[in-house]
């Protein structure tokens, strides 16, 4: 019988688990909500115990008989403290903005979050700082470790080139050992949600890297594009990324680094759909699809929650520019999709300046469900794009790590076989040229609004 591989994904708003065989066939799949709390503006936190209980809820919905190996991946960077009642601080939390400025970093990274905790004495009683995947793996096995993909997001306390911690003496003892994401961490202990005692559990890693592996993107040049609560353009590379405008980390399963162009604009689609009166997605797509590239001279800056790469601006906010009486719902929807796509083009240009040229894109998870959005992305980026409808993205990547750990998969190259039949898109030269012509206008709009957004941010905080 072929190996049965269990992947678990600790997401920002839910926990998903799926079982695959070694050929990539999906055997079981389930998901449960696991929302975070926002007790103050800019805060995003959760009791880590909720990750554990949600894992039990999701595993109760699938057949775990015969599972040969387990991998847990998850959102990152998170600051979960073992030995403390402090809620875990999630990646999208911006409470450490002042600490980030003092460190010359961005509030996204773990270092400023730890500085915020330390300044309030909240690190004192903690025995370890762990990521979401490491927390659940620890509860499953009793063994503690993290991997290079998530450790890399602990800037400035990680040496990316050396793949090793570079933390000060007071913090270093609280950082877990670093293990390869597909290395066997330990084995399932008794009474772990119906999993067979002794089942191997690999170290796991970041959801972004697992999604890249799950999309079969394991070589230089090709990129994985995922869009959920956040969005990422993830590009494997043979050398560490150096441009601080990007998020630079490590791949999982493959001996490569990753550079990420990360956006916070993933929630803009649902926001606009609801703002227009809960219009079905299909209806908006039908109205937007016949319109030419450029949405009739309408631009959208999709910064409803600020933005990460490459502008790193927490004060930025969403704006329609050029809105006129001639514009309808279809124009608004198309401008929104184009605004998100052009944000990825901004990241593409920084990647090229850092020595990485895209040759193609694989759309994973929610980033590929809309045919219109796929073509807009393809046209804007100017490279071929493919989408595998049956792809299971992040949980597939987790299952691949489990398979690599126990030898059910011989190499990360086997990930390409899991893609299945793909839908292919080629860039339209005319649309590509039009989008490139819009880029300087879009950037001028952002720069012009930047001081106004900063002033409005002060008013919101007053």
Secondary structure, DSSP 8 states (H G I E B T S, - for coil): ---EEEEEEE-SSEEEEEEEETT--EEEEEEEE---B-SSTT--EE-HHHHHHHHHHHHTTS--TTEEEEEEEE-SS-BEEET----EE-TT--TTHHHHHHHTS-TTSHHHHHHHHHHTTTTTT-SEEE-HHHHHHHHHHS---B-HHHHTTSTTSEETTTTEE---HHHHTTB--B--TTSEEEE--TTSTT--TT-EEE---BHHHHHHHHTT--STTEEEEEESSSEEEEEEESS----TTSEEEE-SSSS-EEEEEEESGGGHHHHHHHHTTS--HHHHHHHHHTS-TTTTT-EEE--TT-B-TTT-BTT---EEES--TT--HHHHHHHHHHHHHHHHHHHHHHHHHTT----EEEEEGGGGS-HHHHHHHHHHHTSEEEE-TT--HHHHHHHHHHHHHHTSSS-GGGGGGGS-S-EEE---HHHHHHHHHHHHHHHHHHHHHHHHHHHHHHHHH-
